Structure formats: structure tokens, C-alpha cells
């Protein structure tokens, strides 16, 4: 057996799991909860695997692959200090 790390880049998802099964088995595989590293947005799961062929899927909590972030707030250029100084002159 050897350790293998599965990685999934999903910075906007809250939770992810790895579904893993051996190719020769007809049953559903096991779901392994993946750990999220908030610093880089990757989910990771390390599993000891025997030799052979495996099928895997990622299960994510949200239905869409992307959640939009709120629009960044832009500064109000109407209150610019330079304009105020020239208006007073």
C-alpha cells in the first residue's frame, strides 16, 4: 500500500468529499471527507491505496461550481481631496 493525495481546487465551496472504490468491486465506494486549506482553496484527502485500478469522484456541498463574491467597493471620487482644495481657491 502507498499513500496517495487527492486534491480538489474549490475555494468557494464549503465542504467536499472523495468517493473512492476499487474497479473490480460492484458496490458503491466509501465517502471520505476532505480537509480544506483556507490559505490556498484546495481540499485534500490522503488515502493508503493497494495496487490496482480505482474509480473516484468528488462530491461538493454546493450545487454550482462557483459562488460570486460581492463587488468590491470603489472609493467615492466625488469627495477627492484634490478637488476640494481647488474648489476653495
PDB file of N, CA, C and O in Angstrom:
ATOM      1  N   UNK A   1       0.852  -1.183   0.000  1.00  0.00           N
ATOM      2  CA  UNK A   1       0.000   0.000   0.000  1.00  0.00           C
ATOM      3  C   UNK A   1       0.890   1.237   0.000  1.00  0.00           C
ATOM      4  O   UNK A   1       1.979   1.257   0.574  1.00  0.00           O
ATOM      5  N   UNK A   2       0.381   2.258  -0.666  1.00  0.00           N
ATOM      6  CA  UNK A   2       1.135   3.511  -0.744  1.00  0.00           C
ATOM      7  C   UNK A   2       0.171   4.677  -0.558  1.00  0.00           C
ATOM      8  O   UNK A   2      -0.968   4.620  -1.021  1.00  0.00           O
ATOM      9  N   UNK A   3       0.619   5.733   0.114  1.00  0.00           N
ATOM     10  CA  UNK A   3      -0.261   6.897   0.295  1.00  0.00           C
ATOM     11  C   UNK A   3      -0.411   7.675  -1.009  1.00  0.00           C
ATOM     12  O   UNK A   3       0.552   7.857  -1.754  1.00  0.00           O
ATOM     13  N   UNK A   4      -1.625   8.126  -1.269  1.00  0.00           N
ATOM     14  CA  UNK A   4      -1.914   8.957  -2.439  1.00  0.00           C
ATOM     15  C   UNK A   4      -2.795  10.113  -1.978  1.00  0.00           C
ATOM     16  O   UNK A   4      -3.768   9.907  -1.251  1.00  0.00           O
ATOM     17  N   UNK A   5      -2.454  11.324  -2.401  1.00  0.00           N
ATOM     18  CA  UNK A   5      -3.219  12.505  -2.005  1.00  0.00           C
ATOM     19  C   UNK A   5      -4.076  12.981  -3.168  1.00  0.00           C
ATOM     20  O   UNK A   5      -3.567  13.276  -4.249  1.00  0.00           O
ATOM     21  N   UNK A   6      -5.378  13.052  -2.936  1.00  0.00           N
ATOM     22  CA  UNK A   6      -6.316  13.604  -3.903  1.00  0.00           C
ATOM     23  C   UNK A   6      -6.495  15.080  -3.578  1.00  0.00           C
ATOM     24  O   UNK A   6      -6.652  15.444  -2.413  1.00  0.00           O
ATOM     25  N   UNK A   7      -6.473  15.933  -4.601  1.00  0.00           N
ATOM     26  CA  UNK A   7      -6.649  17.372  -4.389  1.00  0.00           C
ATOM     27  C   UNK A   7      -7.759  17.889  -5.283  1.00  0.00           C
ATOM     28  O   UNK A   7      -7.940  17.426  -6.409  1.00  0.00           O
ATOM     29  N   UNK A   8      -8.496  18.851  -4.764  1.00  0.00           N
ATOM     30  CA  UNK A   8      -9.594  19.485  -5.491  1.00  0.00           C
ATOM     31  C   UNK A   8      -9.543  20.973  -5.204  1.00  0.00           C
ATOM     32  O   UNK A   8      -9.597  21.388  -4.046  1.00  0.00           O
ATOM     33  N   UNK A   9      -9.439  21.781  -6.254  1.00  0.00           N
ATOM     34  CA  UNK A   9      -9.443  23.232  -6.091  1.00  0.00           C
ATOM     35  C   UNK A   9     -10.888  23.708  -6.127  1.00  0.00           C
ATOM     36  O   UNK A   9     -11.530  23.687  -7.177  1.00  0.00           O
ATOM     37  N   UNK A  10     -11.390  24.130  -4.993  1.00  0.00           N
ATOM     38  CA  UNK A  10     -12.770  24.601  -4.876  1.00  0.00           C
ATOM     39  C   UNK A  10     -12.833  25.649  -3.768  1.00  0.00           C
ATOM     40  O   UNK A  10     -13.387  25.383  -2.701  1.00  0.00           O
ATOM     41  N   UNK A  11     -12.271  26.842  -4.006  1.00  0.00           N
ATOM     42  CA  UNK A  11     -12.166  27.831  -2.927  1.00  0.00           C
ATOM     43  C   UNK A  11     -13.500  28.374  -2.433  1.00  0.00           C
ATOM     44  O   UNK A  11     -13.570  28.880  -1.313  1.00  0.00           O
ATOM     45  N   UNK A  12     -14.562  28.284  -3.233  1.00  0.00           N
ATOM     46  CA  UNK A  12     -15.852  28.850  -2.840  1.00  0.00           C
ATOM     47  C   UNK A  12     -16.802  27.811  -2.264  1.00  0.00           C
ATOM     48  O   UNK A  12     -17.918  28.148  -1.870  1.00  0.00           O
ATOM     49  N   UNK A  13     -16.377  26.556  -2.210  1.00  0.00           N
ATOM     50  CA  UNK A  13     -17.226  25.514  -1.667  1.00  0.00           C
ATOM     51  C   UNK A  13     -16.942  25.316  -0.191  1.00  0.00           C
ATOM     52  O   UNK A  13     -15.819  25.501   0.280  1.00  0.00           O
ATOM     53  N   UNK A  14     -17.980  24.936   0.522  1.00  0.00           N
ATOM     54  CA  UNK A  14     -17.871  24.810   1.969  1.00  0.00           C
ATOM     55  C   UNK A  14     -17.370  23.439   2.404  1.00  0.00           C
ATOM     56  O   UNK A  14     -16.698  23.313   3.428  1.00  0.00           O
ATOM     57  N   UNK A  15     -17.700  22.409   1.620  1.00  0.00           N
ATOM     58  CA  UNK A  15     -17.352  21.052   2.017  1.00  0.00           C
ATOM     59  C   UNK A  15     -17.175  20.194   0.768  1.00  0.00           C
ATOM     60  O   UNK A  15     -17.834  20.421  -0.247  1.00  0.00           O
ATOM     61  N   UNK A  16     -16.289  19.214   0.846  1.00  0.00           N
ATOM     62  CA  UNK A  16     -16.076  18.283  -0.264  1.00  0.00           C
ATOM     63  C   UNK A  16     -15.731  16.915   0.306  1.00  0.00           C
ATOM     64  O   UNK A  16     -15.181  16.793   1.400  1.00  0.00           O
ATOM     65  N   UNK A  17     -16.069  15.895  -0.464  1.00  0.00           N
ATOM     66  CA  UNK A  17     -15.755  14.526  -0.065  1.00  0.00           C
ATOM     67  C   UNK A  17     -15.244  13.773  -1.289  1.00  0.00           C
ATOM     68  O   UNK A  17     -15.537  14.133  -2.429  1.00  0.00           O
ATOM     69  N   UNK A  18     -14.488  12.739  -1.031  1.00  0.00           N
ATOM     70  CA  UNK A  18     -13.938  11.881  -2.068  1.00  0.00           C
ATOM     71  C   UNK A  18     -14.683  10.558  -2.013  1.00  0.00           C
ATOM     72  O   UNK A  18     -14.738   9.919  -0.962  1.00  0.00           O
ATOM     73  N   UNK A  19     -15.259  10.139  -3.139  1.00  0.00           N
ATOM     74  CA  UNK A  19     -15.895   8.818  -3.221  1.00  0.00           C
ATOM     75  C   UNK A  19     -14.932   7.920  -3.980  1.00  0.00           C
ATOM     76  O   UNK A  19     -14.582   8.198  -5.127  1.00  0.00           O
ATOM     77  N   UNK A  20     -14.514   6.858  -3.342  1.00  0.00           N
ATOM     78  CA  UNK A  20     -13.458   6.007  -3.881  1.00  0.00           C
ATOM     79  C   UNK A  20     -13.901   4.553  -3.853  1.00  0.00           C
ATOM     80  O   UNK A  20     -14.453   4.085  -2.857  1.00  0.00           O
ATOM     81  N   UNK A  21     -13.656   3.827  -4.969  1.00  0.00           N
ATOM     82  CA  UNK A  21     -13.941   2.390  -4.988  1.00  0.00           C
ATOM     83  C   UNK A  21     -12.963   1.692  -5.918  1.00  0.00           C
ATOM     84  O   UNK A  21     -12.476   2.279  -6.884  1.00  0.00           O
ATOM     85  N   UNK A  22     -12.684   0.438  -5.614  1.00  0.00           N
ATOM     86  CA  UNK A  22     -11.813  -0.371  -6.461  1.00  0.00           C
ATOM     87  C   UNK A  22     -12.597  -0.751  -7.716  1.00  0.00           C
ATOM     88  O   UNK A  22     -13.799  -1.004  -7.643  1.00  0.00           O
ATOM     89  N   UNK A  23     -11.928  -0.793  -8.858  1.00  0.00           N
ATOM     90  CA  UNK A  23     -12.603  -1.048 -10.134  1.00  0.00           C
ATOM     91  C   UNK A  23     -13.253  -2.427 -10.195  1.00  0.00           C
ATOM     92  O   UNK A  23     -14.241  -2.602 -10.908  1.00  0.00           O
ATOM     93  N   UNK A  24     -12.731  -3.399  -9.476  1.00  0.00           N
ATOM     94  CA  UNK A  24     -13.285  -4.755  -9.538  1.00  0.00           C
ATOM     95  C   UNK A  24     -14.497  -4.950  -8.626  1.00  0.00           C
ATOM     96  O   UNK A  24     -15.137  -6.000  -8.678  1.00  0.00           O
ATOM     97  N   UNK A  25     -14.817  -3.980  -7.810  1.00  0.00           N
ATOM     98  CA  UNK A  25     -15.935  -4.091  -6.868  1.00  0.00           C
ATOM     99  C   UNK A  25     -17.167  -3.441  -7.483  1.00  0.00           C
ATOM    100  O   UNK A  25     -17.079  -2.345  -8.037  1.00  0.00           O
ATOM    101  N   UNK A  26     -18.324  -4.111  -7.390  1.00  0.00           N
ATOM    102  CA  UNK A  26     -19.551  -3.583  -7.973  1.00  0.00           C
ATOM    103  C   UNK A  26     -20.297  -2.639  -7.026  1.00  0.00           C
ATOM    104  O   UNK A  26     -21.192  -1.913  -7.456  1.00  0.00           O
ATOM    105  N   UNK A  27     -19.942  -2.645  -5.770  1.00  0.00           N
ATOM    106  CA  UNK A  27     -20.636  -1.811  -4.789  1.00  0.00           C
ATOM    107  C   UNK A  27     -20.189  -0.361  -4.905  1.00  0.00           C
ATOM    108  O   UNK A  27     -19.171  -0.051  -5.524  1.00  0.00           O
ATOM    109  N   UNK A  28     -20.983   0.524  -4.290  1.00  0.00           N
ATOM    110  CA  UNK A  28     -20.567   1.914  -4.177  1.00  0.00           C
ATOM    111  C   UNK A  28     -19.340   1.998  -3.284  1.00  0.00           C
ATOM    112  O   UNK A  28     -19.137   1.165  -2.402  1.00  0.00           O
ATOM    113  N   UNK A  29     -18.537   3.005  -3.524  1.00  0.00           N
ATOM    114  CA  UNK A  29     -17.340   3.188  -2.715  1.00  0.00           C
ATOM    115  C   UNK A  29     -17.647   3.891  -1.409  1.00  0.00           C
ATOM    116  O   UNK A  29     -18.801   4.169  -1.081  1.00  0.00           O
ATOM    117  N   UNK A  30     -16.600   4.167  -0.685  1.00  0.00           N
ATOM    118  CA  UNK A  30     -16.736   4.880   0.579  1.00  0.00           C
ATOM    119  C   UNK A  30     -16.552   6.373   0.337  1.00  0.00           C
ATOM    120  O   UNK A  30     -15.810   6.778  -0.558  1.00  0.00           O
ATOM    121  N   UNK A  31     -17.226   7.183   1.133  1.00  0.00           N
ATOM    122  CA  UNK A  31     -17.062   8.634   1.069  1.00  0.00           C
ATOM    123  C   UNK A  31     -16.085   9.059   2.154  1.00  0.00           C
ATOM    124  O   UNK A  31     -16.266   8.742   3.330  1.00  0.00           O
ATOM    125  N   UNK A  32     -15.051   9.777   1.747  1.00  0.00           N
ATOM    126  CA  UNK A  32     -14.019  10.248   2.665  1.00  0.00           C
ATOM    127  C   UNK A  32     -14.078  11.765   2.688  1.00  0.00           C
ATOM    128  O   UNK A  32     -13.914  12.411   1.653  1.00  0.00           O
ATOM    129  N   UNK A  33     -14.312  12.333   3.856  1.00  0.00           N
ATOM    130  CA  UNK A  33     -14.381  13.785   3.985  1.00  0.00           C
ATOM    131  C   UNK A  33     -13.006  14.383   3.714  1.00  0.00           C
ATOM    132  O   UNK A  33     -11.998  13.904   4.233  1.00  0.00           O
ATOM    133  N   UNK A  34     -12.971  15.432   2.898  1.00  0.00           N
ATOM    134  CA  UNK A  34     -11.706  16.090   2.554  1.00  0.00           C
ATOM    135  C   UNK A  34     -11.523  17.315   3.436  1.00  0.00           C
ATOM    136  O   UNK A  34     -12.493  17.963   3.828  1.00  0.00           O
ATOM    137  N   UNK A  35     -10.274  17.621   3.742  1.00  0.00           N
ATOM    138  CA  UNK A  35      -9.958  18.789   4.569  1.00  0.00           C
ATOM    139  C   UNK A  35      -9.610  19.962   3.671  1.00  0.00           C
ATOM    140  O   UNK A  35      -8.879  19.814   2.691  1.00  0.00           O
ATOM    141  N   UNK A  36     -10.147  21.144   4.017  1.00  0.00           N
ATOM    142  CA  UNK A  36      -9.908  22.342   3.214  1.00  0.00           C
ATOM    143  C   UNK A  36      -8.797  23.182   3.835  1.00  0.00           C
ATOM    144  O   UNK A  36      -8.774  23.418   5.043  1.00  0.00           O
ATOM    145  N   UNK A  37      -7.883  23.625   2.984  1.00  0.00           N
ATOM    146  CA  UNK A  37      -6.841  24.564   3.392  1.00  0.00           C
ATOM    147  C   UNK A  37      -7.303  25.944   2.938  1.00  0.00           C
ATOM    148  O   UNK A  37      -7.265  26.249   1.746  1.00  0.00           O
ATOM    149  N   UNK A  38      -7.737  26.775   3.875  1.00  0.00           N
ATOM    150  CA  UNK A  38      -8.285  28.096   3.546  1.00  0.00           C
ATOM    151  C   UNK A  38      -7.255  29.011   2.889  1.00  0.00           C
ATOM    152  O   UNK A  38      -7.624  29.953   2.188  1.00  0.00           O
ATOM    153  N   UNK A  39      -5.972  28.744   3.108  1.00  0.00           N
ATOM    154  CA  UNK A  39      -4.945  29.629   2.559  1.00  0.00           C
ATOM    155  C   UNK A  39      -4.790  29.492   1.048  1.00  0.00           C
ATOM    156  O   UNK A  39      -4.390  30.449   0.383  1.00  0.00           O
ATOM    157  N   UNK A  40      -5.103  28.309   0.487  1.00  0.00           N
ATOM    158  CA  UNK A  40      -4.955  28.148  -0.960  1.00  0.00           C
ATOM    159  C   UNK A  40      -6.220  27.679  -1.669  1.00  0.00           C
ATOM    160  O   UNK A  40      -6.236  27.610  -2.898  1.00  0.00           O
ATOM    161  N   UNK A  41      -7.284  27.353  -0.931  1.00  0.00           N
ATOM    162  CA  UNK A  41      -8.557  26.968  -1.541  1.00  0.00           C
ATOM    163  C   UNK A  41      -8.639  25.520  -1.994  1.00  0.00           C
ATOM    164  O   UNK A  41      -9.594  25.148  -2.675  1.00  0.00           O
ATOM    165  N   UNK A  42      -7.668  24.696  -1.638  1.00  0.00           N
ATOM    166  CA  UNK A  42      -7.667  23.291  -2.039  1.00  0.00           C
ATOM    167  C   UNK A  42      -8.224  22.408  -0.931  1.00  0.00           C
ATOM    168  O   UNK A  42      -7.948  22.613   0.251  1.00  0.00           O
ATOM    169  N   UNK A  43      -9.021  21.412  -1.347  1.00  0.00           N
ATOM    170  CA  UNK A  43      -9.427  20.321  -0.468  1.00  0.00           C
ATOM    171  C   UNK A  43      -8.449  19.176  -0.716  1.00  0.00           C
ATOM    172  O   UNK A  43      -8.039  18.942  -1.853  1.00  0.00           O
ATOM    173  N   UNK A  44      -8.075  18.460   0.351  1.00  0.00           N
ATOM    174  CA  UNK A  44      -7.135  17.349   0.219  1.00  0.00           C
ATOM    175  C   UNK A  44      -7.585  16.166   1.072  1.00  0.00           C
ATOM    176  O   UNK A  44      -8.161  16.322   2.148  1.00  0.00           O
ATOM    177  N   UNK A  45      -7.299  14.983   0.547  1.00  0.00           N
ATOM    178  CA  UNK A  45      -7.515  13.742   1.297  1.00  0.00           C
ATOM    179  C   UNK A  45      -6.397  12.786   0.917  1.00  0.00           C
ATOM    180  O   UNK A  45      -6.173  12.532  -0.267  1.00  0.00           O
ATOM    181  N   UNK A  46      -5.698  12.258   1.903  1.00  0.00           N
ATOM    182  CA  UNK A  46      -4.628  11.294   1.661  1.00  0.00           C
ATOM    183  C   UNK A  46      -5.118   9.916   2.082  1.00  0.00           C
ATOM    184  O   UNK A  46      -5.606   9.727   3.196  1.00  0.00           O
ATOM    185  N   UNK A  47      -4.979   8.956   1.168  1.00  0.00           N
ATOM    186  CA  UNK A  47      -5.501   7.607   1.379  1.00  0.00           C
ATOM    187  C   UNK A  47      -4.397   6.603   1.054  1.00  0.00           C
ATOM    188  O   UNK A  47      -3.657   6.781   0.086  1.00  0.00           O
ATOM    189  N   UNK A  48      -4.289   5.549   1.862  1.00  0.00           N
ATOM    190  CA  UNK A  48      -3.382   4.440   1.542  1.00  0.00           C
ATOM    191  C   UNK A  48      -4.092   3.516   0.559  1.00  0.00           C
ATOM    192  O   UNK A  48      -5.140   2.951   0.871  1.00  0.00           O
ATOM    193  N   UNK A  49      -3.507   3.367  -0.637  1.00  0.00           N
ATOM    194  CA  UNK A  49      -4.129   2.555  -1.680  1.00  0.00           C
ATOM    195  C   UNK A  49      -3.276   1.336  -1.996  1.00  0.00           C
ATOM    196  O   UNK A  49      -2.050   1.417  -2.074  1.00  0.00           O
ATOM    197  N   UNK A  50      -3.951   0.204  -2.175  1.00  0.00           N
ATOM    198  CA  UNK A  50      -3.274  -1.003  -2.640  1.00  0.00           C
ATOM    199  C   UNK A  50      -3.094  -0.893  -4.153  1.00  0.00           C
ATOM    200  O   UNK A  50      -3.675  -0.012  -4.786  1.00  0.00           O
ATOM    201  N   UNK A  51      -2.299  -1.776  -4.727  1.00  0.00           N
ATOM    202  CA  UNK A  51      -2.141  -1.787  -6.181  1.00  0.00           C
ATOM    203  C   UNK A  51      -3.481  -2.099  -6.835  1.00  0.00           C
ATOM    204  O   UNK A  51      -4.280  -2.861  -6.292  1.00  0.00           O
ATOM    205  N   UNK A  52      -3.720  -1.515  -7.986  1.00  0.00           N
ATOM    206  CA  UNK A  52      -4.952  -1.787  -8.709  1.00  0.00           C
ATOM    207  C   UNK A  52      -5.512  -0.532  -9.348  1.00  0.00           C
ATOM    208  O   UNK A  52      -4.900   0.535  -9.310  1.00  0.00           O
ATOM    209  N   UNK A  53      -6.677  -0.683  -9.930  1.00  0.00           N
ATOM    210  CA  UNK A  53      -7.360   0.429 -10.595  1.00  0.00           C
ATOM    211  C   UNK A  53      -8.514   0.872  -9.706  1.00  0.00           C
ATOM    212  O   UNK A  53      -9.298   0.053  -9.228  1.00  0.00           O
ATOM    213  N   UNK A  54      -8.604   2.167  -9.495  1.00  0.00           N
ATOM    214  CA  UNK A  54      -9.643   2.735  -8.645  1.00  0.00           C
ATOM    215  C   UNK A  54     -10.445   3.764  -9.432  1.00  0.00           C
ATOM    216  O   UNK A  54      -9.919   4.433 -10.321  1.00  0.00           O
ATOM    217  N   UNK A  55     -11.704   3.876  -9.097  1.00  0.00           N
ATOM    218  CA  UNK A  55     -12.565   4.932  -9.631  1.00  0.00           C
ATOM    219  C   UNK A  55     -12.824   5.907  -8.489  1.00  0.00           C
ATOM    220  O   UNK A  55     -13.009   5.506  -7.340  1.00  0.00           O
ATOM    221  N   UNK A  56     -12.834   7.205  -8.829  1.00  0.00           N
ATOM    222  CA  UNK A  56     -13.093   8.192  -7.782  1.00  0.00           C
ATOM    223  C   UNK A  56     -13.964   9.310  -8.328  1.00  0.00           C
ATOM    224  O   UNK A  56     -13.996   9.572  -9.530  1.00  0.00           O
ATOM    225  N   UNK A  57     -14.662   9.957  -7.421  1.00  0.00           N
ATOM    226  CA  UNK A  57     -15.491  11.123  -7.719  1.00  0.00           C
ATOM    227  C   UNK A  57     -15.323  12.105  -6.578  1.00  0.00           C
ATOM    228  O   UNK A  57     -15.028  11.726  -5.445  1.00  0.00           O
ATOM    229  N   UNK A  58     -15.515  13.373  -6.899  1.00  0.00           N
ATOM    230  CA  UNK A  58     -15.553  14.396  -5.865  1.00  0.00           C
ATOM    231  C   UNK A  58     -17.003  14.795  -5.646  1.00  0.00           C
ATOM    232  O   UNK A  58     -17.736  15.044  -6.604  1.00  0.00           O
ATOM    233  N   UNK A  59     -17.415  14.855  -4.397  1.00  0.00           N
ATOM    234  CA  UNK A  59     -18.748  15.338  -4.042  1.00  0.00           C
ATOM    235  C   UNK A  59     -18.570  16.680  -3.348  1.00  0.00           C
ATOM    236  O   UNK A  59     -17.820  16.792  -2.378  1.00  0.00           O
ATOM    237  N   UNK A  60     -19.266  17.703  -3.850  1.00  0.00           N
ATOM    238  CA  UNK A  60     -19.152  19.026  -3.244  1.00  0.00           C
ATOM    239  C   UNK A  60     -20.492  19.436  -2.670  1.00  0.00           C
ATOM    240  O   UNK A  60     -21.538  18.945  -3.096  1.00  0.00           O
ATOM    241  N   UNK A  61     -20.457  20.335  -1.703  1.00  0.00           N
ATOM    242  CA  UNK A  61     -21.673  20.700  -0.981  1.00  0.00           C
ATOM    243  C   UNK A  61     -22.601  21.575  -1.814  1.00  0.00           C
ATOM    244  O   UNK A  61     -23.811  21.347  -1.813  1.00  0.00           O
ATOM    245  N   UNK A  62     -22.073  22.568  -2.526  1.00  0.00           N
ATOM    246  CA  UNK A  62     -22.938  23.461  -3.284  1.00  0.00           C
ATOM    247  C   UNK A  62     -23.278  22.849  -4.627  1.00  0.00           C
ATOM    248  O   UNK A  62     -22.559  21.982  -5.125  1.00  0.00           O
ATOM    249  N   UNK A  63     -24.381  23.303  -5.213  1.00  0.00           N
ATOM    250  CA  UNK A  63     -24.811  22.751  -6.490  1.00  0.00           C
ATOM    251  C   UNK A  63     -24.066  23.374  -7.667  1.00  0.00           C
ATOM    252  O   UNK A  63     -23.922  22.737  -8.711  1.00  0.00           O
ATOM    253  N   UNK A  64     -23.599  24.589  -7.516  1.00  0.00           N
ATOM    254  CA  UNK A  64     -22.857  25.225  -8.600  1.00  0.00           C
ATOM    255  C   UNK A  64     -21.370  25.182  -8.291  1.00  0.00           C
ATOM    256  O   UNK A  64     -20.968  25.044  -7.136  1.00  0.00           O
ATOM    257  N   UNK A  65     -20.567  25.298  -9.322  1.00  0.00           N
ATOM    258  CA  UNK A  65     -19.124  25.235  -9.131  1.00  0.00           C
ATOM    259  C   UNK A  65     -18.561  26.577  -8.717  1.00  0.00           C
ATOM    260  O   UNK A  65     -17.379  26.665  -8.384  1.00  0.00           O
ATOM    261  N   UNK A  66     -19.368  27.627  -8.727  1.00  0.00           N
ATOM    262  CA  UNK A  66     -18.846  28.955  -8.416  1.00  0.00           C
ATOM    263  C   UNK A  66     -19.903  29.767  -7.695  1.00  0.00           C
ATOM    264  O   UNK A  66     -21.064  29.792  -8.105  1.00  0.00           O
ATOM    265  N   UNK A  67     -19.506  30.425  -6.632  1.00  0.00           N
ATOM    266  CA  UNK A  67     -20.364  31.387  -5.949  1.00  0.00           C
ATOM    267  C   UNK A  67     -19.708  32.744  -6.093  1.00  0.00           C
ATOM    268  O   UNK A  67     -18.536  32.908  -5.753  1.00  0.00           O
ATOM    269  N   UNK A  68     -20.446  33.711  -6.590  1.00  0.00           N
ATOM    270  CA  UNK A  68     -19.863  35.025  -6.809  1.00  0.00           C
ATOM    271  C   UNK A  68     -19.553  35.723  -5.497  1.00  0.00           C
ATOM    272  O   UNK A  68     -20.289  35.616  -4.516  1.00  0.00           O
ATOM    273  N   UNK A  69     -18.445  36.437  -5.515  1.00  0.00           N
ATOM    274  CA  UNK A  69     -18.094  37.265  -4.373  1.00  0.00           C
ATOM    275  C   UNK A  69     -18.794  38.605  -4.525  1.00  0.00           C
ATOM    276  O   UNK A  69     -19.126  39.001  -5.643  1.00  0.00           O
ATOM    277  N   UNK A  70     -19.027  39.312  -3.426  1.00  0.00           N
ATOM    278  CA  UNK A  70     -19.629  40.640  -3.550  1.00  0.00           C
ATOM    279  C   UNK A  70     -18.694  41.577  -4.306  1.00  0.00           C
ATOM    280  O   UNK A  70     -17.473  41.432  -4.247  1.00  0.00           O
ATOM    281  N   UNK A  71     -19.278  42.534  -5.013  1.00  0.00           N
ATOM    282  CA  UNK A  71     -18.488  43.507  -5.759  1.00  0.00           C
ATOM    283  C   UNK A  71     -17.637  44.326  -4.797  1.00  0.00           C
ATOM    284  O   UNK A  71     -18.122  44.737  -3.743  1.00  0.00           O
ATOM    285  N   UNK A  72     -16.378  44.569  -5.143  1.00  0.00           N
ATOM    286  CA  UNK A  72     -15.558  45.409  -4.266  1.00  0.00           C
ATOM    287  C   UNK A  72     -16.070  46.844  -4.263  1.00  0.00           C
ATOM    288  O   UNK A  72     -16.565  47.343  -5.274  1.00  0.00           O
ATOM    289  N   UNK A  73     -15.946  47.484  -3.140  1.00  0.00           N
ATOM    290  CA  UNK A  73     -16.403  48.862  -3.013  1.00  0.00           C
ATOM    291  C   UNK A  73     -15.346  49.792  -3.579  1.00  0.00           C
ATOM    292  O   UNK A  73     -14.179  49.729  -3.193  1.00  0.00           O
ATOM    293  N   UNK A  74     -15.759  50.651  -4.489  1.00  0.00           N
ATOM    294  CA  UNK A  74     -14.838  51.619  -5.078  1.00  0.00           C
ATOM    295  C   UNK A  74     -14.864  52.903  -4.266  1.00  0.00           C
ATOM    296  O   UNK A  74     -15.891  53.248  -3.682  1.00  0.00           O
ATOM    297  N   UNK A  75     -13.743  53.611  -4.225  1.00  0.00           N
ATOM    298  CA  UNK A  75     -13.739  54.884  -3.493  1.00  0.00           C
ATOM    299  C   UNK A  75     -14.645  55.902  -4.171  1.00  0.00           C
ATOM    300  O   UNK A  75     -14.862  55.851  -5.382  1.00  0.00           O
ATOM    301  N   UNK A  76     -15.159  56.808  -3.388  1.00  0.00           N
ATOM    302  CA  UNK A  76     -16.029  57.857  -3.909  1.00  0.00           C
ATOM    303  C   UNK A  76     -15.143  58.999  -4.407  1.00  0.00           C
ATOM    304  O   UNK A  76     -14.575  59.751  -3.616  1.00  0.00           O
ATOM    305  N   UNK A  77     -15.039  59.113  -5.716  1.00  0.00           N
ATOM    306  CA  UNK A  77     -14.150  60.120  -6.285  1.00  0.00           C
ATOM    307  C   UNK A  77     -14.742  61.523  -6.213  1.00  0.00           C
ATOM    308  O   UNK A  77     -14.033  62.493  -6.482  1.00  0.00           O
ATOM    309  N   UNK A  78     -15.996  61.658  -5.866  1.00  0.00           N
ATOM    310  CA  UNK A  78     -16.603  62.985  -5.710  1.00  0.00           C
ATOM    311  C   UNK A  78     -16.049  63.700  -4.483  1.00  0.00           C
ATOM    312  O   UNK A  78     -16.077  64.929  -4.419  1.00  0.00           O
ATOM    313  N   UNK A  79     -15.552  62.952  -3.516  1.00  0.00           N
ATOM    314  CA  UNK A  79     -15.013  63.538  -2.289  1.00  0.00           C
ATOM    315  C   UNK A  79     -13.487  63.598  -2.313  1.00  0.00           C
ATOM    316  O   UNK A  79     -12.852  63.567  -1.259  1.00  0.00           O
ATOM    317  N   UNK A  80     -12.910  63.682  -3.472  1.00  0.00           N
ATOM    318  CA  UNK A  80     -11.459  63.700  -3.609  1.00  0.00           C
ATOM    319  C   UNK A  80     -10.880  64.963  -2.974  1.00  0.00           C
ATOM    320  O   UNK A  80     -11.409  66.057  -3.174  1.00  0.00           O
ATOM    321  N   UNK A  81      -9.795  64.818  -2.207  1.00  0.00           N
ATOM    322  CA  UNK A  81      -9.187  65.966  -1.522  1.00  0.00           C
ATOM    323  C   UNK A  81      -8.665  67.000  -2.508  1.00  0.00           C
ATOM    324  O   UNK A  81      -8.742  68.198  -2.238  1.00  0.00           O
ATOM    325  N   UNK A  82      -8.144  66.567  -3.628  1.00  0.00           N
ATOM    326  CA  UNK A  82      -7.595  67.500  -4.609  1.00  0.00           C
ATOM    327  C   UNK A  82      -8.695  68.425  -5.132  1.00  0.00           C
ATOM    328  O   UNK A  82      -8.483  69.627  -5.290  1.00  0.00           O
ATOM    329  N   UNK A  83      -9.865  67.855  -5.397  1.00  0.00           N
ATOM    330  CA  UNK A  83     -10.970  68.677  -5.889  1.00  0.00           C
ATOM    331  C   UNK A  83     -11.399  69.683  -4.831  1.00  0.00           C
ATOM    332  O   UNK A  83     -11.717  70.828  -5.153  1.00  0.00           O
ATOM    333  N   UNK A  84     -11.407  69.261  -3.572  1.00  0.00           N
ATOM    334  CA  UNK A  84     -11.813  70.178  -2.509  1.00  0.00           C
ATOM    335  C   UNK A  84     -10.841  71.342  -2.395  1.00  0.00           C
ATOM    336  O   UNK A  84     -11.263  72.475  -2.163  1.00  0.00           O
ATOM    337  N   UNK A  85      -9.562  71.085  -2.552  1.00  0.00           N
ATOM    338  CA  UNK A  85      -8.566  72.148  -2.451  1.00  0.00           C
ATOM    339  C   UNK A  85      -8.711  73.145  -3.596  1.00  0.00           C
ATOM    340  O   UNK A  85      -8.583  74.352  -3.387  1.00  0.00           O
ATOM    341  N   UNK A  86      -8.975  72.652  -4.801  1.00  0.00           N
ATOM    342  CA  UNK A  86      -9.092  73.570  -5.938  1.00  0.00           C
ATOM    343  C   UNK A  86     -10.399  74.342  -5.884  1.00  0.00           C
ATOM    344  O   UNK A  86     -10.468  75.465  -6.384  1.00  0.00           O
ATOM    345  N   UNK A  87     -11.436  73.769  -5.288  1.00  0.00           N
ATOM    346  CA  UNK A  87     -12.712  74.470  -5.204  1.00  0.00           C
ATOM    347  C   UNK A  87     -12.639  75.625  -4.215  1.00  0.00           C
ATOM    348  O   UNK A  87     -13.335  76.626  -4.386  1.00  0.00           O
ATOM    349  N   UNK A  88     -11.815  75.504  -3.193  1.00  0.00           N
ATOM    350  CA  UNK A  88     -11.707  76.559  -2.187  1.00  0.00           C
ATOM    351  C   UNK A  88     -10.902  77.750  -2.694  1.00  0.00           C
ATOM    352  O   UNK A  88     -11.073  78.861  -2.192  1.00  0.00           O
ATOM    353  N   UNK A  89     -10.034  77.543  -3.671  1.00  0.00           N
ATOM    354  CA  UNK A  89      -9.165  78.627  -4.150  1.00  0.00           C
ATOM    355  C   UNK A  89      -9.909  79.675  -4.920  1.00  0.00           C
ATOM    356  O   UNK A  89      -9.307  80.644  -5.383  1.00  0.00           O
TER     357      UNK A  89
END
